[in-house]
Amino acid sequence: MEKEDTMLDRTHAGFRCHTRQLLRTVQGDLPRGSQGTVAYEMDNLGRHLILVNWDQGFSVPVFPDEVELQGAPRGSNRTPSTRDRSALAPKIHVTVLERDSGNCSTPTG
């Protein structure tokens, strides 16, 4: 049996999140809207999991589609991860006709 390395991703560590629906865990139930703080993310046995320190006083892993991230921690100067930066870039759509005629302009922010 081959050992699988587990890599921890702390990109979202400290982010607040809440549950999207009722989650039943071995530590207890997490009603819809339960609040917690992300500790880290990991891939384990081909599954992506997020370990959350729940306000109820316990920590359990959840699947990404079971929670919604609420944003960066307060007072944080975090920069977005490389996964998120493409969403911040301005979208410029120039057709071939606009480009060839020189009638293209860039959006102003």
Backbone atoms as SQL, in Angstrom:
CREATE TABLE atoms (id INTEGER PRIMARY KEY, chain TEXT, resi INTEGER, resn TEXT, atom TEXT, x REAL, y REAL, z REAL);
INSERT INTO atoms VALUES
  (1, 'A', 1, 'MET', 'N', 0.853, -1.184, 0.000),
  (2, 'A', 1, 'MET', 'CA', 0.000, 0.000, 0.000),
  (3, 'A', 1, 'MET', 'C', 0.896, 1.244, 0.000),
  (4, 'A', 2, 'GLU', 'N', 0.651, 2.167, -0.893),
  (5, 'A', 2, 'GLU', 'CA', 1.457, 3.366, -1.029),
  (6, 'A', 2, 'GLU', 'C', 0.911, 4.474, -0.132),
  (7, 'A', 3, 'LYS', 'N', 1.815, 5.140, 0.584),
  (8, 'A', 3, 'LYS', 'CA', 1.410, 6.226, 1.484),
  (9, 'A', 3, 'LYS', 'C', 1.154, 7.483, 0.668),
  (10, 'A', 4, 'GLU', 'N', 0.053, 8.165, 0.961),
  (11, 'A', 4, 'GLU', 'CA', -0.286, 9.414, 0.280),
  (12, 'A', 4, 'GLU', 'C', 0.123, 10.587, 1.158),
  (13, 'A', 5, 'ASP', 'N', 0.857, 11.536, 0.584),
  (14, 'A', 5, 'ASP', 'CA', 1.240, 12.733, 1.318),
  (15, 'A', 5, 'ASP', 'C', 0.036, 13.661, 1.406),
  (16, 'A', 6, 'THR', 'N', -0.162, 14.229, 2.594),
  (17, 'A', 6, 'THR', 'CA', -1.235, 15.193, 2.799),
  (18, 'A', 6, 'THR', 'C', -0.624, 16.574, 2.865),
  (19, 'A', 7, 'MET', 'N', -1.092, 17.472, 2.014),
  (20, 'A', 7, 'MET', 'CA', -0.578, 18.834, 1.991),
  (21, 'A', 7, 'MET', 'C', -1.613, 19.770, 2.587),
  (22, 'A', 8, 'LEU', 'N', -1.159, 20.606, 3.524),
  (23, 'A', 8, 'LEU', 'CA', -2.057, 21.576, 4.148),
  (24, 'A', 8, 'LEU', 'C', -1.963, 22.902, 3.406),
  (25, 'A', 9, 'ASP', 'N', -3.097, 23.495, 3.132),
  (26, 'A', 9, 'ASP', 'CA', -3.182, 24.795, 2.462),
  (27, 'A', 9, 'ASP', 'C', -3.759, 25.787, 3.460),
  (28, 'A', 10, 'ARG', 'N', -2.975, 26.786, 3.837),
  (29, 'A', 10, 'ARG', 'CA', -3.424, 27.779, 4.821),
  (30, 'A', 10, 'ARG', 'C', -3.826, 29.099, 4.162),
  (31, 'A', 11, 'THR', 'N', -4.114, 29.068, 2.869),
  (32, 'A', 11, 'THR', 'CA', -4.508, 30.261, 2.129),
  (33, 'A', 11, 'THR', 'C', -5.695, 30.960, 2.780),
  (34, 'A', 12, 'HIS', 'N', -6.664, 30.191, 3.243),
  (35, 'A', 12, 'HIS', 'CA', -7.876, 30.768, 3.826),
  (36, 'A', 12, 'HIS', 'C', -7.905, 30.670, 5.353),
  (37, 'A', 13, 'ALA', 'N', -6.774, 30.337, 5.977),
  (38, 'A', 13, 'ALA', 'CA', -6.721, 30.247, 7.446),
  (39, 'A', 13, 'ALA', 'C', -7.131, 31.587, 8.052),
  (40, 'A', 14, 'GLY', 'N', -8.007, 31.545, 9.040),
  (41, 'A', 14, 'GLY', 'CA', -8.485, 32.759, 9.681),
  (42, 'A', 14, 'GLY', 'C', -9.745, 33.330, 9.069),
  (43, 'A', 15, 'PHE', 'N', -10.130, 32.855, 7.893),
  (44, 'A', 15, 'PHE', 'CA', -11.366, 33.322, 7.270),
  (45, 'A', 15, 'PHE', 'C', -12.556, 32.792, 8.062),
  (46, 'A', 16, 'ARG', 'N', -13.583, 33.600, 8.188),
  (47, 'A', 16, 'ARG', 'CA', -14.817, 33.169, 8.811),
  (48, 'A', 16, 'ARG', 'C', -15.663, 32.461, 7.758),
  (49, 'A', 17, 'CYS', 'N', -16.480, 31.512, 8.201),
  (50, 'A', 17, 'CYS', 'CA', -17.377, 30.795, 7.293),
  (51, 'A', 17, 'CYS', 'C', -18.640, 30.419, 8.054),
  (52, 'A', 18, 'HIS', 'N', -19.635, 29.987, 7.300),
  (53, 'A', 18, 'HIS', 'CA', -20.863, 29.482, 7.909),
  (54, 'A', 18, 'HIS', 'C', -21.385, 28.305, 7.091),
  (55, 'A', 19, 'THR', 'N', -22.155, 27.443, 7.765),
  (56, 'A', 19, 'THR', 'CA', -22.695, 26.263, 7.094),
  (57, 'A', 19, 'THR', 'C', -23.853, 26.650, 6.183),
  (58, 'A', 20, 'ARG', 'N', -23.975, 25.952, 5.073),
  (59, 'A', 20, 'ARG', 'CA', -25.058, 26.190, 4.115),
  (60, 'A', 20, 'ARG', 'C', -26.311, 25.404, 4.469),
  (61, 'A', 21, 'GLN', 'N', -26.126, 24.291, 5.202),
  (62, 'A', 21, 'GLN', 'CA', -27.252, 23.455, 5.604),
  (63, 'A', 21, 'GLN', 'C', -26.870, 22.758, 6.906),
  (64, 'A', 22, 'LEU', 'N', -27.808, 22.053, 7.505),
  (65, 'A', 22, 'LEU', 'CA', -27.546, 21.287, 8.711),
  (66, 'A', 22, 'LEU', 'C', -26.472, 20.242, 8.417),
  (67, 'A', 23, 'LEU', 'N', -25.455, 20.185, 9.261),
  (68, 'A', 23, 'LEU', 'CA', -24.406, 19.173, 9.126),
  (69, 'A', 23, 'LEU', 'C', -24.385, 18.331, 10.396),
  (70, 'A', 24, 'ARG', 'N', -24.452, 17.036, 10.221),
  (71, 'A', 24, 'ARG', 'CA', -24.357, 16.123, 11.360),
  (72, 'A', 24, 'ARG', 'C', -22.916, 15.605, 11.392),
  (73, 'A', 25, 'THR', 'N', -22.227, 15.838, 12.507),
  (74, 'A', 25, 'THR', 'CA', -20.830, 15.422, 12.632),
  (75, 'A', 25, 'THR', 'C', -20.687, 14.527, 13.858),
  (76, 'A', 26, 'VAL', 'N', -19.540, 13.879, 13.986),
  (77, 'A', 26, 'VAL', 'CA', -19.288, 13.031, 15.148),
  (78, 'A', 26, 'VAL', 'C', -19.162, 13.865, 16.420),
  (79, 'A', 27, 'GLN', 'N', -18.866, 15.153, 16.294),
  (80, 'A', 27, 'GLN', 'CA', -18.736, 16.037, 17.451),
  (81, 'A', 27, 'GLN', 'C', -20.077, 16.666, 17.857),
  (82, 'A', 28, 'GLY', 'N', -21.033, 16.671, 16.948),
  (83, 'A', 28, 'GLY', 'CA', -22.333, 17.271, 17.222),
  (84, 'A', 28, 'GLY', 'C', -22.915, 17.888, 15.970),
  (85, 'A', 29, 'ASP', 'N', -24.169, 18.292, 16.052),
  (86, 'A', 29, 'ASP', 'CA', -24.850, 18.903, 14.902),
  (87, 'A', 29, 'ASP', 'C', -24.413, 20.357, 14.728),
  (88, 'A', 30, 'LEU', 'N', -24.316, 20.767, 13.478),
  (89, 'A', 30, 'LEU', 'CA', -24.055, 22.157, 13.116),
  (90, 'A', 30, 'LEU', 'C', -25.259, 22.645, 12.317),
  (91, 'A', 31, 'PRO', 'N', -26.152, 23.402, 12.953),
  (92, 'A', 31, 'PRO', 'CA', -27.321, 23.904, 12.230),
  (93, 'A', 31, 'PRO', 'C', -26.914, 24.824, 11.075),
  (94, 'A', 32, 'ARG', 'N', -27.808, 24.993, 10.129),
  (95, 'A', 32, 'ARG', 'CA', -27.579, 25.917, 9.019),
  (96, 'A', 32, 'ARG', 'C', -27.218, 27.291, 9.587),
  (97, 'A', 33, 'GLY', 'N', -26.169, 27.914, 9.051),
  (98, 'A', 33, 'GLY', 'CA', -25.744, 29.230, 9.502),
  (99, 'A', 33, 'GLY', 'C', -24.741, 29.205, 10.644),
  (100, 'A', 34, 'SER', 'N', -24.338, 28.011, 11.102),
  (101, 'A', 34, 'SER', 'CA', -23.339, 27.929, 12.174),
  (102, 'A', 34, 'SER', 'C', -22.052, 28.598, 11.721),
  (103, 'A', 35, 'GLN', 'N', -21.425, 29.337, 12.628),
  (104, 'A', 35, 'GLN', 'CA', -20.231, 30.120, 12.315),
  (105, 'A', 35, 'GLN', 'C', -18.968, 29.405, 12.791),
  (106, 'A', 36, 'GLY', 'N', -17.885, 29.630, 12.060),
  (107, 'A', 36, 'GLY', 'CA', -16.595, 29.071, 12.450),
  (108, 'A', 36, 'GLY', 'C', -15.462, 29.792, 11.746),
  (109, 'A', 37, 'THR', 'N', -14.242, 29.377, 12.079),
  (110, 'A', 37, 'THR', 'CA', -13.034, 29.968, 11.498),
  (111, 'A', 37, 'THR', 'C', -12.224, 28.862, 10.830),
  (112, 'A', 38, 'VAL', 'N', -11.812, 29.089, 9.588),
  (113, 'A', 38, 'VAL', 'CA', -11.030, 28.108, 8.841),
  (114, 'A', 38, 'VAL', 'C', -9.650, 27.976, 9.470),
  (115, 'A', 39, 'ALA', 'N', -9.235, 26.727, 9.733),
  (116, 'A', 39, 'ALA', 'CA', -7.886, 26.446, 10.226),
  (117, 'A', 39, 'ALA', 'C', -6.960, 26.172, 9.035),
  (118, 'A', 40, 'TYR', 'N', -7.380, 25.257, 8.166),
  (119, 'A', 40, 'TYR', 'CA', -6.618, 24.944, 6.957),
  (120, 'A', 40, 'TYR', 'C', -7.466, 24.094, 6.028),
  (121, 'A', 41, 'GLU', 'N', -6.956, 23.910, 4.808),
  (122, 'A', 41, 'GLU', 'CA', -7.583, 23.036, 3.821),
  (123, 'A', 41, 'GLU', 'C', -6.612, 21.919, 3.506),
  (124, 'A', 42, 'MET', 'N', -7.130, 20.772, 3.098),
  (125, 'A', 42, 'MET', 'CA', -6.261, 19.656, 2.747),
  (126, 'A', 42, 'MET', 'C', -6.945, 18.739, 1.750),
  (127, 'A', 43, 'ASP', 'N', -6.117, 18.009, 1.039),
  (128, 'A', 43, 'ASP', 'CA', -6.597, 16.947, 0.160),
  (129, 'A', 43, 'ASP', 'C', -6.257, 15.632, 0.837),
  (130, 'A', 44, 'ASN', 'N', -7.255, 14.779, 1.022),
  (131, 'A', 44, 'ASN', 'CA', -7.053, 13.517, 1.706),
  (132, 'A', 44, 'ASN', 'C', -7.858, 12.442, 0.991),
  (133, 'A', 45, 'LEU', 'N', -7.170, 11.399, 0.565),
  (134, 'A', 45, 'LEU', 'CA', -7.808, 10.287, -0.140),
  (135, 'A', 45, 'LEU', 'C', -8.633, 10.759, -1.325),
  (136, 'A', 46, 'GLY', 'N', -8.117, 11.748, -2.053),
  (137, 'A', 46, 'GLY', 'CA', -8.787, 12.249, -3.242),
  (138, 'A', 46, 'GLY', 'C', -9.932, 13.201, -2.968),
  (139, 'A', 47, 'ARG', 'N', -10.100, 13.621, -1.705),
  (140, 'A', 47, 'ARG', 'CA', -11.185, 14.541, -1.343),
  (141, 'A', 47, 'ARG', 'C', -10.591, 15.830, -0.801),
  (142, 'A', 48, 'HIS', 'N', -11.192, 16.960, -1.137),
  (143, 'A', 48, 'HIS', 'CA', -10.759, 18.258, -0.613),
  (144, 'A', 48, 'HIS', 'C', -11.584, 18.541, 0.639),
  (145, 'A', 49, 'LEU', 'N', -10.910, 18.805, 1.761),
  (146, 'A', 49, 'LEU', 'CA', -11.576, 19.062, 3.031),
  (147, 'A', 49, 'LEU', 'C', -11.100, 20.367, 3.633),
  (148, 'A', 50, 'ILE', 'N', -11.963, 21.000, 4.424),
  (149, 'A', 50, 'ILE', 'CA', -11.622, 22.233, 5.133),
  (150, 'A', 50, 'ILE', 'C', -11.812, 21.961, 6.621),
  (151, 'A', 51, 'LEU', 'N', -10.746, 22.133, 7.417),
  (152, 'A', 51, 'LEU', 'CA', -10.881, 21.986, 8.861),
  (153, 'A', 51, 'LEU', 'C', -11.309, 23.326, 9.433),
  (154, 'A', 52, 'VAL', 'N', -12.435, 23.324, 10.147),
  (155, 'A', 52, 'VAL', 'CA', -13.006, 24.553, 10.703),
  (156, 'A', 52, 'VAL', 'C', -13.079, 24.432, 12.217),
  (157, 'A', 53, 'ASN', 'N', -12.642, 25.501, 12.906),
  (158, 'A', 53, 'ASN', 'CA', -12.821, 25.617, 14.352),
  (159, 'A', 53, 'ASN', 'C', -14.170, 26.299, 14.561),
  (160, 'A', 54, 'TRP', 'N', -15.179, 25.515, 14.937),
  (161, 'A', 54, 'TRP', 'CA', -16.541, 26.020, 15.055),
  (162, 'A', 54, 'TRP', 'C', -16.737, 26.785, 16.347),
  (163, 'A', 55, 'ASP', 'N', -17.584, 27.793, 16.312),
  (164, 'A', 55, 'ASP', 'CA', -17.884, 28.600, 17.496),
  (165, 'A', 55, 'ASP', 'C', -18.522, 27.754, 18.606),
  (166, 'A', 56, 'GLN', 'N', -19.050, 26.593, 18.269),
  (167, 'A', 56, 'GLN', 'CA', -19.651, 25.695, 19.262),
  (168, 'A', 56, 'GLN', 'C', -18.583, 25.035, 20.135),
  (169, 'A', 57, 'GLY', 'N', -17.295, 25.204, 19.793),
  (170, 'A', 57, 'GLY', 'CA', -16.225, 24.689, 20.641),
  (171, 'A', 57, 'GLY', 'C', -15.556, 23.417, 20.161),
  (172, 'A', 58, 'PHE', 'N', -15.798, 22.992, 18.942),
  (173, 'A', 58, 'PHE', 'CA', -15.111, 21.821, 18.415),
  (174, 'A', 58, 'PHE', 'C', -14.640, 22.079, 16.995),
  (175, 'A', 59, 'SER', 'N', -13.735, 21.231, 16.525),
  (176, 'A', 59, 'SER', 'CA', -13.186, 21.343, 15.171),
  (177, 'A', 59, 'SER', 'C', -13.492, 20.071, 14.404),
  (178, 'A', 60, 'VAL', 'N', -14.068, 20.220, 13.231),
  (179, 'A', 60, 'VAL', 'CA', -14.322, 19.077, 12.356),
  (180, 'A', 60, 'VAL', 'C', -14.099, 19.501, 10.910),
  (181, 'A', 61, 'PRO', 'N', -13.657, 18.553, 10.071),
  (182, 'A', 61, 'PRO', 'CA', -13.515, 18.866, 8.649),
  (183, 'A', 61, 'PRO', 'C', -14.862, 18.831, 7.944),
  (184, 'A', 62, 'VAL', 'N', -14.993, 19.694, 6.940),
  (185, 'A', 62, 'VAL', 'CA', -16.207, 19.740, 6.120),
  (186, 'A', 62, 'VAL', 'C', -15.791, 19.803, 4.656),
  (187, 'A', 63, 'PHE', 'N', -16.716, 19.490, 3.783),
  (188, 'A', 63, 'PHE', 'CA', -16.474, 19.620, 2.352),
  (189, 'A', 63, 'PHE', 'C', -16.716, 21.068, 1.931),
  (190, 'A', 64, 'PRO', 'N', -16.002, 21.558, 0.916),
  (191, 'A', 64, 'PRO', 'CA', -16.150, 22.957, 0.485),
  (192, 'A', 64, 'PRO', 'C', -17.575, 23.367, 0.132),
  (193, 'A', 65, 'ASP', 'N', -18.384, 22.449, -0.408),
  (194, 'A', 65, 'ASP', 'CA', -19.744, 22.827, -0.788),
  (195, 'A', 65, 'ASP', 'C', -20.698, 22.881, 0.412),
  (196, 'A', 66, 'GLU', 'N', -20.210, 22.536, 1.608),
  (197, 'A', 66, 'GLU', 'CA', -21.044, 22.578, 2.805),
  (198, 'A', 66, 'GLU', 'C', -20.933, 23.902, 3.561),
  (199, 'A', 67, 'VAL', 'N', -19.934, 24.712, 3.200),
  (200, 'A', 67, 'VAL', 'CA', -19.721, 25.989, 3.886),
  (201, 'A', 67, 'VAL', 'C', -19.565, 27.113, 2.874),
  (202, 'A', 68, 'GLU', 'N', -19.745, 28.328, 3.358),
  (203, 'A', 68, 'GLU', 'CA', -19.533, 29.510, 2.532),
  (204, 'A', 68, 'GLU', 'C', -18.558, 30.417, 3.267),
  (205, 'A', 69, 'LEU', 'N', -17.457, 30.763, 2.588),
  (206, 'A', 69, 'LEU', 'CA', -16.480, 31.677, 3.176),
  (207, 'A', 69, 'LEU', 'C', -17.046, 33.080, 3.189),
  (208, 'A', 70, 'GLN', 'N', -16.775, 33.824, 4.271),
  (209, 'A', 70, 'GLN', 'CA', -17.321, 35.169, 4.416),
  (210, 'A', 70, 'GLN', 'C', -16.301, 36.250, 4.135),
  (211, 'A', 71, 'GLY', 'N', -15.049, 35.909, 3.927),
  (212, 'A', 71, 'GLY', 'CA', -14.049, 36.912, 3.600),
  (213, 'A', 71, 'GLY', 'C', -12.831, 36.824, 4.484),
  (214, 'A', 72, 'ALA', 'N', -11.879, 37.708, 4.218),
  (215, 'A', 72, 'ALA', 'CA', -10.617, 37.728, 4.950),
  (216, 'A', 72, 'ALA', 'C', -10.840, 38.153, 6.396),
  (217, 'A', 73, 'PRO', 'N', -9.968, 37.716, 7.295),
  (218, 'A', 73, 'PRO', 'CA', -10.088, 38.127, 8.694),
  (219, 'A', 73, 'PRO', 'C', -10.007, 39.639, 8.828),
  (220, 'A', 74, 'ARG', 'N', -10.688, 40.194, 9.822),
  (221, 'A', 74, 'ARG', 'CA', -10.642, 41.641, 10.052),
  (222, 'A', 74, 'ARG', 'C', -9.229, 42.070, 10.363),
  (223, 'A', 75, 'GLY', 'N', -8.857, 43.232, 9.835),
  (224, 'A', 75, 'GLY', 'CA', -7.521, 43.758, 10.082),
  (225, 'A', 75, 'GLY', 'C', -6.442, 43.019, 9.309),
  (226, 'A', 76, 'SER', 'N', -6.845, 42.147, 8.405),
  (227, 'A', 76, 'SER', 'CA', -5.880, 41.370, 7.642),
  (228, 'A', 76, 'SER', 'C', -5.418, 42.148, 6.425),
  (229, 'A', 77, 'ASN', 'N', -4.147, 42.029, 6.130),
  (230, 'A', 77, 'ASN', 'CA', -3.629, 42.634, 4.909),
  (231, 'A', 77, 'ASN', 'C', -3.311, 41.554, 3.890),
  (232, 'A', 78, 'ARG', 'N', -4.056, 40.455, 3.981),
  (233, 'A', 78, 'ARG', 'CA', -3.835, 39.332, 3.067),
  (234, 'A', 78, 'ARG', 'C', -4.072, 39.747, 1.625),
  (235, 'A', 79, 'THR', 'N', -3.245, 39.217, 0.767),
  (236, 'A', 79, 'THR', 'CA', -3.507, 39.383, -0.656),
  (237, 'A', 79, 'THR', 'C', -4.259, 38.149, -1.123),
  (238, 'A', 80, 'PRO', 'N', -5.075, 38.276, -2.132),
  (239, 'A', 80, 'PRO', 'CA', -5.809, 37.113, -2.623),
  (240, 'A', 80, 'PRO', 'C', -4.850, 36.040, -3.110),
  (241, 'A', 81, 'SER', 'N', -5.249, 34.787, -2.993),
  (242, 'A', 81, 'SER', 'CA', -4.421, 33.711, -3.517),
  (243, 'A', 81, 'SER', 'C', -4.399, 33.807, -5.038),
  (244, 'A', 82, 'THR', 'N', -3.476, 33.102, -5.656),
  (245, 'A', 82, 'THR', 'CA', -3.394, 33.140, -7.116),
  (246, 'A', 82, 'THR', 'C', -4.669, 32.603, -7.747),
  (247, 'A', 83, 'ARG', 'N', -5.391, 31.741, -7.006),
  (248, 'A', 83, 'ARG', 'CA', -6.660, 31.222, -7.529),
  (249, 'A', 83, 'ARG', 'C', -7.684, 32.349, -7.641),
  (250, 'A', 84, 'ASP', 'N', -7.606, 33.339, -6.739),
  (251, 'A', 84, 'ASP', 'CA', -8.604, 34.393, -6.671),
  (252, 'A', 84, 'ASP', 'C', -8.235, 35.628, -7.494),
  (253, 'A', 85, 'ARG', 'N', -6.984, 35.798, -7.847),
  (254, 'A', 85, 'ARG', 'CA', -6.550, 37.028, -8.513),
  (255, 'A', 85, 'ARG', 'C', -7.179, 37.220, -9.880),
  (256, 'A', 86, 'SER', 'N', -7.451, 36.155, -10.599),
  (257, 'A', 86, 'SER', 'CA', -8.042, 36.308, -11.935),
  (258, 'A', 86, 'SER', 'C', -9.421, 36.955, -11.842),
  (259, 'A', 87, 'ALA', 'N', -10.119, 36.757, -10.728),
  (260, 'A', 87, 'ALA', 'CA', -11.437, 37.367, -10.562),
  (261, 'A', 87, 'ALA', 'C', -11.330, 38.871, -10.361),
  (262, 'A', 88, 'LEU', 'N', -10.166, 39.363, -9.894),
  (263, 'A', 88, 'LEU', 'CA', -9.986, 40.785, -9.647),
  (264, 'A', 88, 'LEU', 'C', -9.524, 41.548, -10.891),
  (265, 'A', 89, 'ALA', 'N', -8.983, 40.844, -11.841),
  (266, 'A', 89, 'ALA', 'CA', -8.459, 41.488, -13.043),
  (267, 'A', 89, 'ALA', 'C', -9.598, 42.044, -13.889),
  (268, 'A', 90, 'PRO', 'N', -9.393, 43.230, -14.486),
  (269, 'A', 90, 'PRO', 'CA', -10.457, 43.770, -15.338),
  (270, 'A', 90, 'PRO', 'C', -10.645, 42.895, -16.568),
  (271, 'A', 91, 'LYS', 'N', -11.868, 42.762, -16.969),
  (272, 'A', 91, 'LYS', 'CA', -12.185, 41.970, -18.155),
  (273, 'A', 91, 'LYS', 'C', -12.243, 42.909, -19.355),
  (274, 'A', 92, 'ILE', 'N', -11.385, 42.663, -20.320),
  (275, 'A', 92, 'ILE', 'CA', -11.336, 43.487, -21.521),
  (276, 'A', 92, 'ILE', 'C', -11.697, 42.595, -22.705),
  (277, 'A', 93, 'HIS', 'N', -12.751, 42.947, -23.385),
  (278, 'A', 93, 'HIS', 'CA', -13.194, 42.193, -24.545),
  (279, 'A', 93, 'HIS', 'C', -13.086, 43.104, -25.768),
  (280, 'A', 94, 'VAL', 'N', -12.214, 42.751, -26.662),
  (281, 'A', 94, 'VAL', 'CA', -12.015, 43.545, -27.873),
  (282, 'A', 94, 'VAL', 'C', -12.258, 42.624, -29.062),
  (283, 'A', 95, 'THR', 'N', -13.144, 43.040, -29.932),
  (284, 'A', 95, 'THR', 'CA', -13.388, 42.247, -31.129),
  (285, 'A', 95, 'THR', 'C', -12.296, 42.528, -32.144),
  (286, 'A', 96, 'VAL', 'N', -12.153, 41.651, -33.102),
  (287, 'A', 96, 'VAL', 'CA', -11.138, 41.808, -34.140),
  (288, 'A', 96, 'VAL', 'C', -11.360, 43.109, -34.904),
  (289, 'A', 97, 'LEU', 'N', -12.632, 43.434, -35.205),
  (290, 'A', 97, 'LEU', 'CA', -12.920, 44.659, -35.953),
  (291, 'A', 97, 'LEU', 'C', -12.508, 45.896, -35.167),
  (292, 'A', 98, 'GLU', 'N', -12.773, 45.919, -33.854),
  (293, 'A', 98, 'GLU', 'CA', -12.385, 47.063, -33.023),
  (294, 'A', 98, 'GLU', 'C', -10.861, 47.191, -32.974),
  (295, 'A', 99, 'ARG', 'N', -10.193, 46.061, -32.796),
  (296, 'A', 99, 'ARG', 'CA', -8.735, 46.084, -32.714),
  (297, 'A', 99, 'ARG', 'C', -8.126, 46.594, -34.019),
  (298, 'A', 100, 'ASP', 'N', -8.600, 46.078, -35.145),
  (299, 'A', 100, 'ASP', 'CA', -8.032, 46.469, -36.444),
  (300, 'A', 100, 'ASP', 'C', -8.331, 47.912, -36.794),
  (301, 'A', 101, 'SER', 'N', -9.458, 48.434, -36.327),
  (302, 'A', 101, 'SER', 'CA', -9.817, 49.819, -36.666),
  (303, 'A', 101, 'SER', 'C', -9.231, 50.810, -35.677),
  (304, 'A', 102, 'GLY', 'N', -8.705, 50.306, -34.549),
  (305, 'A', 102, 'GLY', 'CA', -8.137, 51.205, -33.535),
  (306, 'A', 102, 'GLY', 'C', -9.181, 51.846, -32.650),
  (307, 'A', 103, 'ASN', 'N', -10.427, 51.357, -32.702),
  (308, 'A', 103, 'ASN', 'CA', -11.517, 51.931, -31.900),
  (309, 'A', 103, 'ASN', 'C', -11.747, 51.183, -30.583),
  (310, 'A', 104, 'CYS', 'N', -10.693, 50.687, -30.010),
  (311, 'A', 104, 'CYS', 'CA', -10.883, 49.987, -28.736),
  (312, 'A', 104, 'CYS', 'C', -10.395, 50.861, -27.592),
  (313, 'A', 105, 'SER', 'N', -11.125, 50.802, -26.486),
  (314, 'A', 105, 'SER', 'CA', -10.740, 51.572, -25.308),
  (315, 'A', 105, 'SER', 'C', -10.741, 50.629, -24.118),
  (316, 'A', 106, 'THR', 'N', -9.963, 50.962, -23.106),
  (317, 'A', 106, 'THR', 'CA', -9.905, 50.132, -21.910),
  (318, 'A', 106, 'THR', 'C', -10.896, 50.657, -20.888),
  (319, 'A', 107, 'PRO', 'N', -11.452, 49.769, -20.083),
  (320, 'A', 107, 'PRO', 'CA', -12.407, 50.213, -19.075),
  (321, 'A', 107, 'PRO', 'C', -11.710, 51.042, -18.001),
  (322, 'A', 108, 'THR', 'N', -12.443, 52.002, -17.441),
  (323, 'A', 108, 'THR', 'CA', -11.901, 52.804, -16.355),
  (324, 'A', 108, 'THR', 'C', -12.489, 52.324, -15.060),
  (325, 'A', 109, 'GLY', 'N', -11.669, 52.301, -14.006),
  (326, 'A', 109, 'GLY', 'CA', -12.129, 51.746, -12.756),
  (327, 'A', 109, 'GLY', 'C', -12.456, 52.784, -11.822);
